[in-house]
Amino acid sequence: MKLFEEFLTQYNELRKNGTSFVVITMVNAVGSTPQDIGSRAIITEEGLFWGTIGGGKVEGKAIEQALDLLKSENAQLYVKWNLQRDVGMTCGGEVSFFFEKFHNQSAWKVFVFGAGHVGQQLIRSLLPLDGEFHCIDHREEWLSKLPDAPNLQKHLLKDPKELVKDIPSGSFCILMTMGHSTDVPILNEILKHDHFPYVGVIGSKSKRNVMTKELKELNHSDKAIESFICPIGYKIGTNDPYEISISILAQLLEYRDKE
């Protein structure tokens, strides 16, 4: 279990960094073989990055195969090798490997401002998905309630709006802090940029009206003000935090798939 958790950590780190790589998994073994079924290795353009599927000649041949796969248009490959005939080893066994390529692409990045009840549920709903997720709050006791995960970063900041300048272009931003008085300073900073495809604030239509008035006083254009969504999510379910988070997640996925 510990080895698999280590694999997931390395896998998620490469995905987060947008690195192309191939995962090699030994799916079958017959006779005398240098590793067990289920052993894995991660190969990047630099060669062996993590793990082992047996070392020596068989691993060298598999790495060459993975590097070829990285350059090809194919995404997967299955091979079955006789270790004597195909690899040139003295072992008399056979091994089967599955190669799966993961392309260089930027991970979906979501920044959730607020670790309150709905924020807790939204983060938990996001974590099983492929992406890089962030939760920002000034309350350590609420951030500490979130699970630890390789694809989650927790930011304890006295002034959360200070993080906005570091948010990468193309990220999704969701504001669900303690109220409109704490949402507006963050939203004010976010609306100074036009490279976030989704900016949403939890709340009602009356809350939006109040925020609109304040944002106009802060000299934001009508176009900028119209660009953020409030209320967020869909009109489904109850006011239970988990059901609210599901309605928000559905909207996030819709916007993500428009990209």
C-alpha positions as CSV (number, residue, x, y, z in Angstrom):
1,M,0.0,0.0,0.0
2,K,2.8,2.4,0.9
3,L,4.4,1.7,-2.6
4,F,1.2,2.5,-4.3
5,E,0.7,5.7,-2.4
6,E,4.3,6.7,-3.4
7,F,3.3,5.9,-7.1
8,L,0.2,8.2,-6.8
9,T,2.3,11.0,-5.3
10,Q,4.8,10.8,-8.2
11,Y,2.0,10.4,-10.8
12,N,0.1,13.5,-9.5
13,E,3.3,15.6,-9.3
14,L,4.1,14.9,-12.9
15,R,0.5,15.6,-14.0
16,K,0.5,18.9,-12.0
17,N,3.7,20.0,-13.7
18,G,2.5,19.1,-17.1
19,T,5.2,16.5,-17.8
20,S,4.7,13.9,-20.4
21,F,5.4,10.4,-19.1
22,V,4.6,6.7,-19.6
23,V,3.5,4.3,-16.8
24,I,4.7,0.7,-17.3
25,T,2.9,-2.0,-15.4
26,M,3.9,-5.7,-15.3
27,V,0.5,-7.3,-15.9
28,N,1.6,-11.0,-16.2
29,A,4.7,-13.1,-15.4
30,V,5.4,-16.8,-16.0
31,G,8.4,-18.7,-14.7
32,S,11.5,-17.0,-13.4
33,T,11.1,-13.2,-13.7
34,P,13.0,-10.3,-12.1
35,Q,9.9,-8.6,-10.6
36,D,6.3,-9.4,-9.5
37,I,3.0,-8.8,-11.3
38,G,1.8,-5.3,-10.5
39,S,5.3,-3.7,-10.4
40,R,5.4,-0.3,-12.0
41,A,7.8,2.2,-13.4
42,I,7.3,5.8,-14.6
43,I,9.3,6.9,-17.6
44,T,9.8,10.6,-18.7
45,E,11.8,11.9,-21.6
46,E,14.8,11.8,-19.3
47,G,14.4,8.1,-18.7
48,L,13.5,6.2,-15.6
49,F,11.8,8.6,-13.2
50,W,10.4,6.3,-10.5
51,G,9.9,2.6,-9.7
52,T,11.2,-0.6,-11.2
53,I,9.9,-3.4,-13.3
54,G,13.0,-5.6,-12.8
55,G,16.1,-3.7,-13.7
56,G,18.8,-4.8,-16.1
57,K,18.1,-5.7,-19.7
58,V,14.3,-6.1,-19.4
59,E,13.9,-2.7,-17.8
60,G,16.3,-1.2,-20.4
61,K,14.3,-2.6,-23.2
62,A,11.0,-1.4,-21.6
63,I,12.4,2.1,-21.2
64,E,13.4,2.2,-24.8
65,Q,9.9,1.1,-25.7
66,A,8.4,3.8,-23.5
67,L,10.6,6.5,-25.0
68,D,9.4,5.4,-28.5
69,L,5.8,5.6,-27.3
70,L,6.3,9.2,-26.0
71,K,7.3,10.2,-29.5
72,S,4.5,8.3,-31.3
73,E,0.8,9.2,-31.7
74,N,-0.3,6.1,-29.8
75,A,-1.4,6.3,-26.2
76,Q,-1.1,2.6,-25.1
77,L,1.0,-0.5,-25.9
78,Y,0.9,-4.1,-24.7
79,V,4.0,-6.4,-25.1
80,K,4.8,-10.0,-24.2
81,W,8.4,-10.9,-24.0
82,N,10.2,-14.2,-23.6
83,L,13.2,-13.1,-21.5
84,Q,15.7,-15.4,-23.3
85,R,14.5,-15.0,-26.9
86,D,13.3,-11.4,-26.9
87,V,15.5,-9.7,-24.2
88,G,18.7,-11.8,-24.1
89,M,18.5,-12.8,-20.4
90,T,19.3,-16.1,-18.9
91,C,16.0,-16.2,-17.0
92,G,13.6,-18.6,-18.6
93,G,10.4,-16.8,-17.9
94,E,7.9,-14.6,-19.8
95,V,6.7,-11.1,-18.9
96,S,3.8,-9.0,-20.2
97,F,3.8,-5.2,-19.8
98,F,1.2,-2.5,-20.3
99,F,2.4,0.9,-21.3
100,E,0.2,4.0,-20.9
101,K,1.2,7.5,-22.0
102,F,0.1,10.7,-20.4
103,H,0.5,13.8,-22.5
104,N,2.1,17.0,-21.5
105,Q,-0.9,19.2,-20.6
106,S,-1.6,21.7,-17.9
107,A,-3.7,20.4,-15.1
108,W,-7.1,21.8,-14.3
109,K,-6.5,24.3,-11.6
110,V,-9.2,25.3,-9.1
111,F,-8.8,27.9,-6.4
112,V,-11.5,27.8,-3.6
113,F,-11.5,30.8,-1.3
114,G,-13.1,29.6,1.9
115,A,-12.8,26.4,3.9
116,G,-16.3,26.6,5.5
117,H,-19.0,24.0,5.3
118,V,-19.7,24.2,1.5
119,G,-16.0,24.6,0.8
120,Q,-15.2,21.4,2.8
121,Q,-17.6,19.4,0.7
122,L,-16.6,21.0,-2.6
123,I,-12.9,20.2,-2.1
124,R,-13.8,16.6,-1.2
125,S,-15.8,16.3,-4.3
126,L,-13.0,17.7,-6.5
127,L,-10.2,15.6,-5.1
128,P,-10.9,12.3,-7.0
129,L,-10.8,14.3,-10.3
130,D,-7.7,15.0,-12.3
131,G,-6.5,18.5,-11.4
132,E,-4.7,20.7,-9.0
133,F,-6.8,22.1,-6.3
134,H,-6.2,24.9,-3.8
135,C,-8.1,26.1,-0.7
136,I,-7.4,29.4,0.8
137,D,-8.5,30.6,4.3
138,H,-7.3,32.7,7.2
139,R,-8.7,30.1,9.7
140,E,-6.2,27.3,10.5
141,E,-8.9,25.3,12.3
142,W,-11.0,25.0,9.1
143,L,-8.1,24.3,6.8
144,S,-7.0,21.5,9.1
145,K,-10.3,19.8,8.6
146,L,-9.6,19.2,4.9
147,P,-8.0,15.9,4.0
148,D,-4.4,15.7,3.0
149,A,-4.0,14.8,-0.7
150,P,-1.2,15.1,-3.3
151,N,-3.4,17.3,-5.5
152,L,-4.6,19.6,-2.8
153,Q,-2.7,22.6,-1.5
154,K,-3.9,24.5,1.6
155,H,-3.0,28.2,2.0
156,L,-3.3,29.8,5.4
157,L,-3.3,33.5,4.7
158,K,-4.3,36.4,6.9
159,D,-5.2,38.3,3.8
160,P,-6.4,35.8,1.1
161,K,-6.6,38.3,-1.7
162,E,-2.8,38.4,-1.6
163,L,-2.7,35.1,-3.4
164,V,-4.6,36.3,-6.5
165,K,-1.5,37.7,-8.1
166,D,0.0,34.3,-8.1
167,I,-2.9,32.4,-9.6
168,P,-2.0,31.0,-13.1
169,S,-3.9,32.1,-16.2
170,G,-6.8,29.7,-17.0
171,S,-7.5,28.8,-13.4
172,F,-11.0,28.6,-12.0
173,C,-11.8,30.8,-8.9
174,I,-14.6,30.2,-6.5
175,L,-15.3,32.5,-3.6
176,M,-17.2,31.2,-0.6
177,T,-15.7,33.0,2.4
178,M,-17.6,34.2,5.5
179,G,-19.7,36.8,3.6
180,H,-19.8,39.5,0.9
181,S,-17.6,41.8,3.0
182,T,-14.7,39.2,2.8
183,D,-15.6,38.1,-0.8
184,V,-15.5,41.6,-2.4
185,P,-11.8,42.4,-1.6
186,I,-10.8,39.1,-3.3
187,L,-13.2,39.6,-6.2
188,N,-11.9,43.1,-6.6
189,E,-8.4,41.7,-7.2
190,I,-9.6,38.8,-9.5
191,L,-11.6,41.2,-11.7
192,K,-8.4,43.2,-12.5
193,H,-7.5,40.2,-14.6
194,D,-9.3,38.8,-17.6
195,H,-7.7,35.4,-17.9
196,F,-9.8,33.3,-15.5
197,P,-12.5,31.4,-17.5
198,Y,-14.6,30.8,-14.4
199,V,-15.1,33.2,-11.5
200,G,-18.0,32.4,-9.2
201,V,-19.2,33.6,-5.8
202,I,-21.6,31.7,-3.6
203,G,-24.7,33.6,-2.6
204,S,-28.1,35.0,-3.6
205,K,-29.2,37.5,-6.2
206,S,-29.5,40.1,-3.5
207,K,-25.9,39.5,-2.5
208,R,-24.9,40.0,-6.2
209,N,-26.7,43.3,-6.3
210,V,-24.8,44.5,-3.2
211,M,-21.5,43.4,-4.7
212,T,-22.3,44.9,-8.0
213,K,-22.8,48.3,-6.4
214,E,-19.5,48.0,-4.4
215,L,-17.6,46.9,-7.5
216,K,-18.8,49.9,-9.5
217,E,-17.6,52.1,-6.7
218,L,-14.2,50.4,-7.1
219,N,-14.3,51.5,-10.8
220,H,-14.8,48.1,-12.4
221,S,-16.4,48.1,-15.8
222,D,-19.8,46.6,-16.6
223,K,-18.1,43.9,-18.6
224,A,-15.9,42.9,-15.7
225,I,-18.8,42.8,-13.3
226,E,-20.9,40.8,-15.7
227,S,-18.1,38.2,-16.0
228,F,-18.5,36.7,-12.5
229,I,-21.3,34.2,-11.6
230,C,-23.5,34.7,-8.6
231,P,-25.4,32.6,-7.5
232,I,-23.3,29.7,-8.5
233,G,-24.3,26.1,-9.1
234,Y,-27.6,24.8,-10.4
235,K,-31.1,25.0,-8.8
236,I,-31.1,21.4,-7.7
237,G,-31.1,19.7,-4.3
238,T,-31.5,21.2,-0.9
239,N,-29.4,23.6,1.2
240,D,-27.4,20.8,2.6
241,P,-23.7,21.7,2.0
242,Y,-23.0,18.4,0.2
243,E,-25.9,18.9,-2.2
244,I,-24.9,22.5,-2.8
245,S,-21.3,21.4,-3.6
246,I,-22.6,18.8,-6.1
247,S,-24.6,21.6,-7.9
248,I,-21.5,23.7,-8.0
249,L,-19.2,20.9,-9.2
250,A,-21.6,20.2,-12.1
251,Q,-21.3,23.8,-13.2
252,L,-17.5,23.7,-12.9
253,L,-17.3,20.6,-15.1
254,E,-19.6,22.2,-17.7
255,Y,-17.3,25.3,-17.9
256,R,-14.1,23.1,-17.8
257,D,-15.3,21.1,-20.8
258,K,-16.0,24.3,-22.8
259,E,-12.3,25.0,-22.7
